[in-house]
């Protein structure tokens, strides 16, 4: 699920659109997007913050 959330977010969709597209809760999407933003730089060198 987290990979799907990341892929949809990378396409420029906002939280509400991700929730609707994947049928998950706002909490789930927010949780994984927060983790992605905080830890992506360390793992891949790619910055989601820019």
mmCIF entry with sequence, helices, sheets and N, C-alpha, C, O atoms, coordinates in Angstrom:
data_MODEL
# 
_entry.id   MODEL 
# 
_entity.id                         1 
_entity.type                       polymer 
_entity.pdbx_number_of_molecules   1 
# 
_entity_poly.entity_id                      1 
_entity_poly.type                           'polypeptide(L)' 
_entity_poly.nstd_linkage                   no 
_entity_poly.nstd_monomer                   no 
_entity_poly.pdbx_seq_one_letter_code       
;(UNK)(UNK)(UNK)(UNK)(UNK)(UNK)(UNK)(UNK)(UNK)(UNK)(UNK)(UNK)(UNK)(UNK)(UNK)(UNK)
(UNK)(UNK)(UNK)(UNK)(UNK)(UNK)(UNK)(UNK)(UNK)(UNK)(UNK)(UNK)(UNK)(UNK)(UNK)(UNK)
(UNK)(UNK)(UNK)(UNK)(UNK)(UNK)(UNK)(UNK)(UNK)(UNK)(UNK)(UNK)(UNK)(UNK)(UNK)(UNK)
(UNK)(UNK)
;
_entity_poly.pdbx_seq_one_letter_code_can   XXXXXXXXXXXXXXXXXXXXXXXXXXXXXXXXXXXXXXXXXXXXXXXXXX 
_entity_poly.pdbx_strand_id                 A 
# 
loop_
_entity_poly_seq.entity_id 
_entity_poly_seq.num 
_entity_poly_seq.mon_id 
_entity_poly_seq.hetero 
1 1  UNK n 
1 2  UNK n 
1 3  UNK n 
1 4  UNK n 
1 5  UNK n 
1 6  UNK n 
1 7  UNK n 
1 8  UNK n 
1 9  UNK n 
1 10 UNK n 
1 11 UNK n 
1 12 UNK n 
1 13 UNK n 
1 14 UNK n 
1 15 UNK n 
1 16 UNK n 
1 17 UNK n 
1 18 UNK n 
1 19 UNK n 
1 20 UNK n 
1 21 UNK n 
1 22 UNK n 
1 23 UNK n 
1 24 UNK n 
1 25 UNK n 
1 26 UNK n 
1 27 UNK n 
1 28 UNK n 
1 29 UNK n 
1 30 UNK n 
1 31 UNK n 
1 32 UNK n 
1 33 UNK n 
1 34 UNK n 
1 35 UNK n 
1 36 UNK n 
1 37 UNK n 
1 38 UNK n 
1 39 UNK n 
1 40 UNK n 
1 41 UNK n 
1 42 UNK n 
1 43 UNK n 
1 44 UNK n 
1 45 UNK n 
1 46 UNK n 
1 47 UNK n 
1 48 UNK n 
1 49 UNK n 
1 50 UNK n 
# 
_struct_asym.id          A 
_struct_asym.entity_id   1 
# 
loop_
_struct_conf.conf_type_id 
_struct_conf.id 
_struct_conf.pdbx_PDB_helix_id 
_struct_conf.beg_label_comp_id 
_struct_conf.beg_label_asym_id 
_struct_conf.beg_label_seq_id 
_struct_conf.pdbx_beg_PDB_ins_code 
_struct_conf.end_label_comp_id 
_struct_conf.end_label_asym_id 
_struct_conf.end_label_seq_id 
_struct_conf.pdbx_end_PDB_ins_code 
_struct_conf.beg_auth_comp_id 
_struct_conf.beg_auth_asym_id 
_struct_conf.beg_auth_seq_id 
_struct_conf.end_auth_comp_id 
_struct_conf.end_auth_asym_id 
_struct_conf.end_auth_seq_id 
_struct_conf.pdbx_PDB_helix_class 
_struct_conf.details 
_struct_conf.pdbx_PDB_helix_length 
HELX_P HELX_P1 AA1 UNK A 2  ? UNK A 10 ? UNK A 2  UNK A 10 1 ? 9  
HELX_P HELX_P2 AA2 UNK A 15 ? UNK A 22 ? UNK A 15 UNK A 22 1 ? 8  
HELX_P HELX_P3 AA3 UNK A 26 ? UNK A 44 ? UNK A 26 UNK A 44 1 ? 19 
# 
_struct_conf_type.id          HELX_P 
_struct_conf_type.criteria    ? 
_struct_conf_type.reference   ? 
# 
loop_
_atom_site.group_PDB 
_atom_site.id 
_atom_site.type_symbol 
_atom_site.label_atom_id 
_atom_site.label_alt_id 
_atom_site.label_comp_id 
_atom_site.label_asym_id 
_atom_site.label_entity_id 
_atom_site.label_seq_id 
_atom_site.pdbx_PDB_ins_code 
_atom_site.Cartn_x 
_atom_site.Cartn_y 
_atom_site.Cartn_z 
_atom_site.occupancy 
_atom_site.B_iso_or_equiv 
_atom_site.pdbx_formal_charge 
_atom_site.auth_seq_id 
_atom_site.auth_comp_id 
_atom_site.auth_asym_id 
_atom_site.auth_atom_id 
_atom_site.pdbx_PDB_model_num 
ATOM 1   N N  . UNK A 1 1  ? 0.825   -1.191 0.000   1.00 0.00 ? 1  UNK A N  1 
ATOM 2   C CA . UNK A 1 1  ? 0.000   0.000  0.000   1.00 0.00 ? 1  UNK A CA 1 
ATOM 3   C C  . UNK A 1 1  ? 0.871   1.258  0.000   1.00 0.00 ? 1  UNK A C  1 
ATOM 4   O O  . UNK A 1 1  ? 0.565   2.224  -0.699  1.00 0.00 ? 1  UNK A O  1 
ATOM 5   N N  . UNK A 1 2  ? 1.949   1.248  0.777   1.00 0.00 ? 2  UNK A N  1 
ATOM 6   C CA . UNK A 1 2  ? 2.767   2.470  0.850   1.00 0.00 ? 2  UNK A CA 1 
ATOM 7   C C  . UNK A 1 2  ? 3.380   2.821  -0.490  1.00 0.00 ? 2  UNK A C  1 
ATOM 8   O O  . UNK A 1 2  ? 3.546   4.000  -0.805  1.00 0.00 ? 2  UNK A O  1 
ATOM 9   N N  . UNK A 1 3  ? 3.724   1.805  -1.294  1.00 0.00 ? 3  UNK A N  1 
ATOM 10  C CA . UNK A 1 3  ? 4.271   2.078  -2.621  1.00 0.00 ? 3  UNK A CA 1 
ATOM 11  C C  . UNK A 1 3  ? 3.225   2.717  -3.524  1.00 0.00 ? 3  UNK A C  1 
ATOM 12  O O  . UNK A 1 3  ? 3.532   3.632  -4.287  1.00 0.00 ? 3  UNK A O  1 
ATOM 13  N N  . UNK A 1 4  ? 2.004   2.238  -3.438  1.00 0.00 ? 4  UNK A N  1 
ATOM 14  C CA . UNK A 1 4  ? 0.925   2.821  -4.239  1.00 0.00 ? 4  UNK A CA 1 
ATOM 15  C C  . UNK A 1 4  ? 0.678   4.267  -3.825  1.00 0.00 ? 4  UNK A C  1 
ATOM 16  O O  . UNK A 1 4  ? 0.473   5.136  -4.672  1.00 0.00 ? 4  UNK A O  1 
ATOM 17  N N  . UNK A 1 5  ? 0.699   4.519  -2.526  1.00 0.00 ? 5  UNK A N  1 
ATOM 18  C CA . UNK A 1 5  ? 0.521   5.887  -2.025  1.00 0.00 ? 5  UNK A CA 1 
ATOM 19  C C  . UNK A 1 5  ? 1.636   6.774  -2.557  1.00 0.00 ? 5  UNK A C  1 
ATOM 20  O O  . UNK A 1 5  ? 1.379   7.891  -3.008  1.00 0.00 ? 5  UNK A O  1 
ATOM 21  N N  . UNK A 1 6  ? 2.859   6.292  -2.508  1.00 0.00 ? 6  UNK A N  1 
ATOM 22  C CA . UNK A 1 6  ? 4.007   7.070  -2.986  1.00 0.00 ? 6  UNK A CA 1 
ATOM 23  C C  . UNK A 1 6  ? 3.896   7.357  -4.482  1.00 0.00 ? 6  UNK A C  1 
ATOM 24  O O  . UNK A 1 6  ? 4.174   8.472  -4.923  1.00 0.00 ? 6  UNK A O  1 
ATOM 25  N N  . UNK A 1 7  ? 3.497   6.367  -5.251  1.00 0.00 ? 7  UNK A N  1 
ATOM 26  C CA . UNK A 1 7  ? 3.387   6.554  -6.697  1.00 0.00 ? 7  UNK A CA 1 
ATOM 27  C C  . UNK A 1 7  ? 2.303   7.563  -7.064  1.00 0.00 ? 7  UNK A C  1 
ATOM 28  O O  . UNK A 1 7  ? 2.506   8.417  -7.927  1.00 0.00 ? 7  UNK A O  1 
ATOM 29  N N  . UNK A 1 8  ? 1.164   7.460  -6.410  1.00 0.00 ? 8  UNK A N  1 
ATOM 30  C CA . UNK A 1 8  ? 0.076   8.404  -6.695  1.00 0.00 ? 8  UNK A CA 1 
ATOM 31  C C  . UNK A 1 8  ? 0.474   9.815  -6.256  1.00 0.00 ? 8  UNK A C  1 
ATOM 32  O O  . UNK A 1 8  ? 0.184   10.785 -6.955  1.00 0.00 ? 8  UNK A O  1 
ATOM 33  N N  . UNK A 1 9  ? 1.126   9.931  -5.120  1.00 0.00 ? 9  UNK A N  1 
ATOM 34  C CA . UNK A 1 9  ? 1.578   11.242 -4.639  1.00 0.00 ? 9  UNK A CA 1 
ATOM 35  C C  . UNK A 1 9  ? 2.610   11.840 -5.592  1.00 0.00 ? 9  UNK A C  1 
ATOM 36  O O  . UNK A 1 9  ? 2.603   13.043 -5.853  1.00 0.00 ? 9  UNK A O  1 
ATOM 37  N N  . UNK A 1 10 ? 3.487   10.997 -6.102  1.00 0.00 ? 10 UNK A N  1 
ATOM 38  C CA . UNK A 1 10 ? 4.523   11.471 -7.019  1.00 0.00 ? 10 UNK A CA 1 
ATOM 39  C C  . UNK A 1 10 ? 3.911   12.022 -8.308  1.00 0.00 ? 10 UNK A C  1 
ATOM 40  O O  . UNK A 1 10 ? 4.508   12.874 -8.966  1.00 0.00 ? 10 UNK A O  1 
ATOM 41  N N  . UNK A 1 11 ? 2.738   11.543 -8.663  1.00 0.00 ? 11 UNK A N  1 
ATOM 42  C CA . UNK A 1 11 ? 2.031   12.048 -9.850  1.00 0.00 ? 11 UNK A CA 1 
ATOM 43  C C  . UNK A 1 11 ? 1.337   13.379 -9.589  1.00 0.00 ? 11 UNK A C  1 
ATOM 44  O O  . UNK A 1 11 ? 0.693   13.940 -10.475 1.00 0.00 ? 11 UNK A O  1 
ATOM 45  N N  . UNK A 1 12 ? 1.476   13.879 -8.360  1.00 0.00 ? 12 UNK A N  1 
ATOM 46  C CA . UNK A 1 12 ? 0.943   15.195 -8.037  1.00 0.00 ? 12 UNK A CA 1 
ATOM 47  C C  . UNK A 1 12 ? -0.427  15.210 -7.397  1.00 0.00 ? 12 UNK A C  1 
ATOM 48  O O  . UNK A 1 12 ? -1.041  16.270 -7.282  1.00 0.00 ? 12 UNK A O  1 
ATOM 49  N N  . UNK A 1 13 ? -0.919  14.057 -6.977  1.00 0.00 ? 13 UNK A N  1 
ATOM 50  C CA . UNK A 1 13 ? -2.238  14.003 -6.351  1.00 0.00 ? 13 UNK A CA 1 
ATOM 51  C C  . UNK A 1 13 ? -2.147  14.394 -4.878  1.00 0.00 ? 13 UNK A C  1 
ATOM 52  O O  . UNK A 1 13 ? -1.147  14.129 -4.210  1.00 0.00 ? 13 UNK A O  1 
ATOM 53  N N  . UNK A 1 14 ? -3.201  15.025 -4.390  1.00 0.00 ? 14 UNK A N  1 
ATOM 54  C CA . UNK A 1 14 ? -3.270  15.413 -2.991  1.00 0.00 ? 14 UNK A CA 1 
ATOM 55  C C  . UNK A 1 14 ? -3.866  14.279 -2.153  1.00 0.00 ? 14 UNK A C  1 
ATOM 56  O O  . UNK A 1 14 ? -4.371  13.293 -2.692  1.00 0.00 ? 14 UNK A O  1 
ATOM 57  N N  . UNK A 1 15 ? -3.800  14.430 -0.859  1.00 0.00 ? 15 UNK A N  1 
ATOM 58  C CA . UNK A 1 15 ? -4.243  13.394 0.071   1.00 0.00 ? 15 UNK A CA 1 
ATOM 59  C C  . UNK A 1 15 ? -5.656  12.916 -0.219  1.00 0.00 ? 15 UNK A C  1 
ATOM 60  O O  . UNK A 1 15 ? -5.903  11.711 -0.254  1.00 0.00 ? 15 UNK A O  1 
ATOM 61  N N  . UNK A 1 16 ? -6.584  13.837 -0.428  1.00 0.00 ? 16 UNK A N  1 
ATOM 62  C CA . UNK A 1 16 ? -7.972  13.422 -0.653  1.00 0.00 ? 16 UNK A CA 1 
ATOM 63  C C  . UNK A 1 16 ? -8.120  12.593 -1.922  1.00 0.00 ? 16 UNK A C  1 
ATOM 64  O O  . UNK A 1 16 ? -8.903  11.643 -1.954  1.00 0.00 ? 16 UNK A O  1 
ATOM 65  N N  . UNK A 1 17 ? -7.384  12.941 -2.955  1.00 0.00 ? 17 UNK A N  1 
ATOM 66  C CA . UNK A 1 17 ? -7.439  12.175 -4.200  1.00 0.00 ? 17 UNK A CA 1 
ATOM 67  C C  . UNK A 1 17 ? -6.837  10.783 -4.012  1.00 0.00 ? 17 UNK A C  1 
ATOM 68  O O  . UNK A 1 17 ? -7.325  9.812  -4.590  1.00 0.00 ? 17 UNK A O  1 
ATOM 69  N N  . UNK A 1 18 ? -5.786  10.687 -3.211  1.00 0.00 ? 18 UNK A N  1 
ATOM 70  C CA . UNK A 1 18 ? -5.163  9.394  -2.932  1.00 0.00 ? 18 UNK A CA 1 
ATOM 71  C C  . UNK A 1 18 ? -6.125  8.515  -2.143  1.00 0.00 ? 18 UNK A C  1 
ATOM 72  O O  . UNK A 1 18 ? -6.268  7.327  -2.430  1.00 0.00 ? 18 UNK A O  1 
ATOM 73  N N  . UNK A 1 19 ? -6.780  9.102  -1.151  1.00 0.00 ? 19 UNK A N  1 
ATOM 74  C CA . UNK A 1 19 ? -7.764  8.374  -0.344  1.00 0.00 ? 19 UNK A CA 1 
ATOM 75  C C  . UNK A 1 19 ? -8.855  7.795  -1.244  1.00 0.00 ? 19 UNK A C  1 
ATOM 76  O O  . UNK A 1 19 ? -9.209  6.623  -1.120  1.00 0.00 ? 19 UNK A O  1 
ATOM 77  N N  . UNK A 1 20 ? -9.375  8.600  -2.129  1.00 0.00 ? 20 UNK A N  1 
ATOM 78  C CA . UNK A 1 20 ? -10.443 8.150  -3.018  1.00 0.00 ? 20 UNK A CA 1 
ATOM 79  C C  . UNK A 1 20 ? -9.943  7.100  -4.003  1.00 0.00 ? 20 UNK A C  1 
ATOM 80  O O  . UNK A 1 20 ? -10.631 6.111  -4.253  1.00 0.00 ? 20 UNK A O  1 
ATOM 81  N N  . UNK A 1 21 ? -8.771  7.302  -4.557  1.00 0.00 ? 21 UNK A N  1 
ATOM 82  C CA . UNK A 1 21 ? -8.251  6.389  -5.572  1.00 0.00 ? 21 UNK A CA 1 
ATOM 83  C C  . UNK A 1 21 ? -7.920  5.011  -5.000  1.00 0.00 ? 21 UNK A C  1 
ATOM 84  O O  . UNK A 1 21 ? -8.135  3.993  -5.659  1.00 0.00 ? 21 UNK A O  1 
ATOM 85  N N  . UNK A 1 22 ? -7.399  4.982  -3.774  1.00 0.00 ? 22 UNK A N  1 
ATOM 86  C CA . UNK A 1 22 ? -6.941  3.722  -3.206  1.00 0.00 ? 22 UNK A CA 1 
ATOM 87  C C  . UNK A 1 22 ? -7.894  3.123  -2.179  1.00 0.00 ? 22 UNK A C  1 
ATOM 88  O O  . UNK A 1 22 ? -7.735  1.969  -1.781  1.00 0.00 ? 22 UNK A O  1 
ATOM 89  N N  . UNK A 1 23 ? -8.873  3.896  -1.755  1.00 0.00 ? 23 UNK A N  1 
ATOM 90  C CA . UNK A 1 23 ? -9.844  3.386  -0.793  1.00 0.00 ? 23 UNK A CA 1 
ATOM 91  C C  . UNK A 1 23 ? -9.268  3.142  0.590   1.00 0.00 ? 23 UNK A C  1 
ATOM 92  O O  . UNK A 1 23 ? -9.635  2.182  1.266   1.00 0.00 ? 23 UNK A O  1 
ATOM 93  N N  . UNK A 1 24 ? -8.374  4.009  1.001   1.00 0.00 ? 24 UNK A N  1 
ATOM 94  C CA . UNK A 1 24 ? -7.782  3.906  2.339   1.00 0.00 ? 24 UNK A CA 1 
ATOM 95  C C  . UNK A 1 24 ? -8.160  5.149  3.140   1.00 0.00 ? 24 UNK A C  1 
ATOM 96  O O  . UNK A 1 24 ? -8.753  6.085  2.603   1.00 0.00 ? 24 UNK A O  1 
ATOM 97  N N  . UNK A 1 25 ? -7.817  5.154  4.414   1.00 0.00 ? 25 UNK A N  1 
ATOM 98  C CA . UNK A 1 25 ? -8.184  6.281  5.272   1.00 0.00 ? 25 UNK A CA 1 
ATOM 99  C C  . UNK A 1 25 ? -7.212  7.451  5.099   1.00 0.00 ? 25 UNK A C  1 
ATOM 100 O O  . UNK A 1 25 ? -6.083  7.289  4.635   1.00 0.00 ? 25 UNK A O  1 
ATOM 101 N N  . UNK A 1 26 ? -7.689  8.618  5.485   1.00 0.00 ? 26 UNK A N  1 
ATOM 102 C CA . UNK A 1 26 ? -6.845  9.810  5.476   1.00 0.00 ? 26 UNK A CA 1 
ATOM 103 C C  . UNK A 1 26 ? -5.654  9.591  6.401   1.00 0.00 ? 26 UNK A C  1 
ATOM 104 O O  . UNK A 1 26 ? -4.536  9.996  6.081   1.00 0.00 ? 26 UNK A O  1 
ATOM 105 N N  . UNK A 1 27 ? -5.884  8.959  7.537   1.00 0.00 ? 27 UNK A N  1 
ATOM 106 C CA . UNK A 1 27 ? -4.809  8.680  8.483   1.00 0.00 ? 27 UNK A CA 1 
ATOM 107 C C  . UNK A 1 27 ? -3.699  7.850  7.826   1.00 0.00 ? 27 UNK A C  1 
ATOM 108 O O  . UNK A 1 27 ? -2.517  8.158  7.980   1.00 0.00 ? 27 UNK A O  1 
ATOM 109 N N  . UNK A 1 28 ? -4.079  6.807  7.100   1.00 0.00 ? 28 UNK A N  1 
ATOM 110 C CA . UNK A 1 28 ? -3.090  5.945  6.444   1.00 0.00 ? 28 UNK A CA 1 
ATOM 111 C C  . UNK A 1 28 ? -2.261  6.723  5.430   1.00 0.00 ? 28 UNK A C  1 
ATOM 112 O O  . UNK A 1 28 ? -1.035  6.609  5.407   1.00 0.00 ? 28 UNK A O  1 
ATOM 113 N N  . UNK A 1 29 ? -2.922  7.508  4.600   1.00 0.00 ? 29 UNK A N  1 
ATOM 114 C CA . UNK A 1 29 ? -2.207  8.289  3.587   1.00 0.00 ? 29 UNK A CA 1 
ATOM 115 C C  . UNK A 1 29 ? -1.291  9.312  4.246   1.00 0.00 ? 29 UNK A C  1 
ATOM 116 O O  . UNK A 1 29 ? -0.131  9.453  3.857   1.00 0.00 ? 29 UNK A O  1 
ATOM 117 N N  . UNK A 1 30 ? -1.802  10.018 5.232   1.00 0.00 ? 30 UNK A N  1 
ATOM 118 C CA . UNK A 1 30 ? -0.994  11.027 5.925   1.00 0.00 ? 30 UNK A CA 1 
ATOM 119 C C  . UNK A 1 30 ? 0.218   10.403 6.603   1.00 0.00 ? 30 UNK A C  1 
ATOM 120 O O  . UNK A 1 30 ? 1.321   10.947 6.555   1.00 0.00 ? 30 UNK A O  1 
ATOM 121 N N  . UNK A 1 31 ? 0.000   9.265  7.229   1.00 0.00 ? 31 UNK A N  1 
ATOM 122 C CA . UNK A 1 31 ? 1.091   8.567  7.912   1.00 0.00 ? 31 UNK A CA 1 
ATOM 123 C C  . UNK A 1 31 ? 2.214   8.223  6.937   1.00 0.00 ? 31 UNK A C  1 
ATOM 124 O O  . UNK A 1 31 ? 3.378   8.528  7.199   1.00 0.00 ? 31 UNK A O  1 
ATOM 125 N N  . UNK A 1 32 ? 1.873   7.597  5.823   1.00 0.00 ? 32 UNK A N  1 
ATOM 126 C CA . UNK A 1 32 ? 2.904   7.162  4.888   1.00 0.00 ? 32 UNK A CA 1 
ATOM 127 C C  . UNK A 1 32 ? 3.538   8.322  4.144   1.00 0.00 ? 32 UNK A C  1 
ATOM 128 O O  . UNK A 1 32 ? 4.733   8.277  3.853   1.00 0.00 ? 32 UNK A O  1 
ATOM 129 N N  . UNK A 1 33 ? 2.778   9.357  3.829   1.00 0.00 ? 33 UNK A N  1 
ATOM 130 C CA . UNK A 1 33 ? 3.375   10.516 3.173   1.00 0.00 ? 33 UNK A CA 1 
ATOM 131 C C  . UNK A 1 33 ? 4.340   11.237 4.102   1.00 0.00 ? 33 UNK A C  1 
ATOM 132 O O  . UNK A 1 33 ? 5.385   11.718 3.664   1.00 0.00 ? 33 UNK A O  1 
ATOM 133 N N  . UNK A 1 34 ? 3.999   11.313 5.369   1.00 0.00 ? 34 UNK A N  1 
ATOM 134 C CA . UNK A 1 34 ? 4.898   11.930 6.345   1.00 0.00 ? 34 UNK A CA 1 
ATOM 135 C C  . UNK A 1 34 ? 6.193   11.138 6.451   1.00 0.00 ? 34 UNK A C  1 
ATOM 136 O O  . UNK A 1 34 ? 7.279   11.717 6.442   1.00 0.00 ? 34 UNK A O  1 
ATOM 137 N N  . UNK A 1 35 ? 6.086   9.831  6.551   1.00 0.00 ? 35 UNK A N  1 
ATOM 138 C CA . UNK A 1 35 ? 7.279   8.983  6.614   1.00 0.00 ? 35 UNK A CA 1 
ATOM 139 C C  . UNK A 1 35 ? 8.120   9.116  5.346   1.00 0.00 ? 35 UNK A C  1 
ATOM 140 O O  . UNK A 1 35 ? 9.349   9.152  5.404   1.00 0.00 ? 35 UNK A O  1 
ATOM 141 N N  . UNK A 1 36 ? 7.457   9.187  4.228   1.00 0.00 ? 36 UNK A N  1 
ATOM 142 C CA . UNK A 1 36 ? 8.158   9.316  2.958   1.00 0.00 ? 36 UNK A CA 1 
ATOM 143 C C  . UNK A 1 36 ? 8.956   10.612 2.906   1.00 0.00 ? 36 UNK A C  1 
ATOM 144 O O  . UNK A 1 36 ? 10.133  10.612 2.546   1.00 0.00 ? 36 UNK A O  1 
ATOM 145 N N  . UNK A 1 37 ? 8.317   11.699 3.262   1.00 0.00 ? 37 UNK A N  1 
ATOM 146 C CA . UNK A 1 37 ? 8.983   12.999 3.230   1.00 0.00 ? 37 UNK A CA 1 
ATOM 147 C C  . UNK A 1 37 ? 10.138  13.046 4.219   1.00 0.00 ? 37 UNK A C  1 
ATOM 148 O O  . UNK A 1 37 ? 11.199  13.587 3.906   1.00 0.00 ? 37 UNK A O  1 
ATOM 149 N N  . UNK A 1 38 ? 9.947   12.492 5.398   1.00 0.00 ? 38 UNK A N  1 
ATOM 150 C CA . UNK A 1 38 ? 10.985  12.558 6.426   1.00 0.00 ? 38 UNK A CA 1 
ATOM 151 C C  . UNK A 1 38 ? 12.164  11.642 6.151   1.00 0.00 ? 38 UNK A C  1 
ATOM 152 O O  . UNK A 1 38 ? 13.290  11.961 6.534   1.00 0.00 ? 38 UNK A O  1 
ATOM 153 N N  . UNK A 1 39 ? 11.931  10.509 5.496   1.00 0.00 ? 39 UNK A N  1 
ATOM 154 C CA . UNK A 1 39 ? 12.987  9.503  5.380   1.00 0.00 ? 39 UNK A CA 1 
ATOM 155 C C  . UNK A 1 39 ? 13.457  9.223  3.962   1.00 0.00 ? 39 UNK A C  1 
ATOM 156 O O  . UNK A 1 39 ? 14.417  8.475  3.778   1.00 0.00 ? 39 UNK A O  1 
ATOM 157 N N  . UNK A 1 40 ? 12.826  9.786  2.976   1.00 0.00 ? 40 UNK A N  1 
ATOM 158 C CA . UNK A 1 40 ? 13.192  9.486  1.595   1.00 0.00 ? 40 UNK A CA 1 
ATOM 159 C C  . UNK A 1 40 ? 14.609  9.954  1.269   1.00 0.00 ? 40 UNK A C  1 
ATOM 160 O O  . UNK A 1 40 ? 15.349  9.247  0.584   1.00 0.00 ? 40 UNK A O  1 
ATOM 161 N N  . UNK A 1 41 ? 14.990  11.116 1.745   1.00 0.00 ? 41 UNK A N  1 
ATOM 162 C CA . UNK A 1 41 ? 16.334  11.631 1.477   1.00 0.00 ? 41 UNK A CA 1 
ATOM 163 C C  . UNK A 1 41 ? 17.406  10.656 1.935   1.00 0.00 ? 41 UNK A C  1 
ATOM 164 O O  . UNK A 1 41 ? 18.394  10.435 1.236   1.00 0.00 ? 41 UNK A O  1 
ATOM 165 N N  . UNK A 1 42 ? 17.209  10.080 3.102   1.00 0.00 ? 42 UNK A N  1 
ATOM 166 C CA . UNK A 1 42 ? 18.191  9.160  3.657   1.00 0.00 ? 42 UNK A CA 1 
ATOM 167 C C  . UNK A 1 42 ? 18.315  7.891  2.824   1.00 0.00 ? 42 UNK A C  1 
ATOM 168 O O  . UNK A 1 42 ? 19.418  7.383  2.620   1.00 0.00 ? 42 UNK A O  1 
ATOM 169 N N  . UNK A 1 43 ? 17.199  7.384  2.349   1.00 0.00 ? 43 UNK A N  1 
ATOM 170 C CA . UNK A 1 43 ? 17.192  6.100  1.658   1.00 0.00 ? 43 UNK A CA 1 
ATOM 171 C C  . UNK A 1 43 ? 17.610  6.199  0.192   1.00 0.00 ? 43 UNK A C  1 
ATOM 172 O O  . UNK A 1 43 ? 18.289  5.311  -0.322  1.00 0.00 ? 43 UNK A O  1 
ATOM 173 N N  . UNK A 1 44 ? 17.205  7.275  -0.478  1.00 0.00 ? 44 UNK A N  1 
ATOM 174 C CA . UNK A 1 44 ? 17.409  7.326  -1.933  1.00 0.00 ? 44 UNK A CA 1 
ATOM 175 C C  . UNK A 1 44 ? 18.194  8.530  -2.418  1.00 0.00 ? 44 UNK A C  1 
ATOM 176 O O  . UNK A 1 44 ? 18.688  8.543  -3.546  1.00 0.00 ? 44 UNK A O  1 
ATOM 177 N N  . UNK A 1 45 ? 18.309  9.544  -1.565  1.00 0.00 ? 45 UNK A N  1 
ATOM 178 C CA . UNK A 1 45 ? 18.954  10.767 -2.003  1.00 0.00 ? 45 UNK A CA 1 
ATOM 179 C C  . UNK A 1 45 ? 17.996  11.687 -2.765  1.00 0.00 ? 45 UNK A C  1 
ATOM 180 O O  . UNK A 1 45 ? 18.382  12.784 -3.169  1.00 0.00 ? 45 UNK A O  1 
ATOM 181 N N  . UNK A 1 46 ? 16.751  11.244 -2.961  1.00 0.00 ? 46 UNK A N  1 
ATOM 182 C CA . UNK A 1 46 ? 15.743  12.043 -3.649  1.00 0.00 ? 46 UNK A CA 1 
ATOM 183 C C  . UNK A 1 46 ? 14.974  12.867 -2.634  1.00 0.00 ? 46 UNK A C  1 
ATOM 184 O O  . UNK A 1 46 ? 14.582  12.354 -1.585  1.00 0.00 ? 46 UNK A O  1 
ATOM 185 N N  . UNK A 1 47 ? 14.757  14.125 -2.932  1.00 0.00 ? 47 UNK A N  1 
ATOM 186 C CA . UNK A 1 47 ? 14.020  14.989 -2.009  1.00 0.00 ? 47 UNK A CA 1 
ATOM 187 C C  . UNK A 1 47 ? 12.606  15.229 -2.497  1.00 0.00 ? 47 UNK A C  1 
ATOM 188 O O  . UNK A 1 47 ? 12.403  15.766 -3.586  1.00 0.00 ? 47 UNK A O  1 
ATOM 189 N N  . UNK A 1 48 ? 11.619  14.829 -1.690  1.00 0.00 ? 48 UNK A N  1 
ATOM 190 C CA . UNK A 1 48 ? 10.217  15.086 -1.993  1.00 0.00 ? 48 UNK A CA 1 
ATOM 191 C C  . UNK A 1 48 ? 9.817   16.473 -1.531  1.00 0.00 ? 48 UNK A C  1 
ATOM 192 O O  . UNK A 1 48 ? 8.721   16.941 -1.839  1.00 0.00 ? 48 UNK A O  1 
ATOM 193 N N  . UNK A 1 49 ? 10.696  17.133 -0.795  1.00 0.00 ? 49 UNK A N  1 
ATOM 194 C CA . UNK A 1 49 ? 10.364  18.428 -0.202  1.00 0.00 ? 49 UNK A CA 1 
ATOM 195 C C  . UNK A 1 49 ? 10.444  19.561 -1.228  1.00 0.00 ? 49 UNK A C  1 
ATOM 196 O O  . UNK A 1 49 ? 9.888   20.636 -1.003  1.00 0.00 ? 49 UNK A O  1 
ATOM 197 N N  . UNK A 1 50 ? 11.123  19.333 -2.338  1.00 0.00 ? 50 UNK A N  1 
ATOM 198 C CA . UNK A 1 50 ? 11.292  20.415 -3.318  1.00 0.00 ? 50 UNK A CA 1 
ATOM 199 C C  . UNK A 1 50 ? 10.203  20.416 -4.333  1.00 0.00 ? 50 UNK A C  1 
ATOM 200 O O  . UNK A 1 50 ? 10.195  21.261 -5.228  1.00 0.00 ? 50 UNK A O  1 
# 
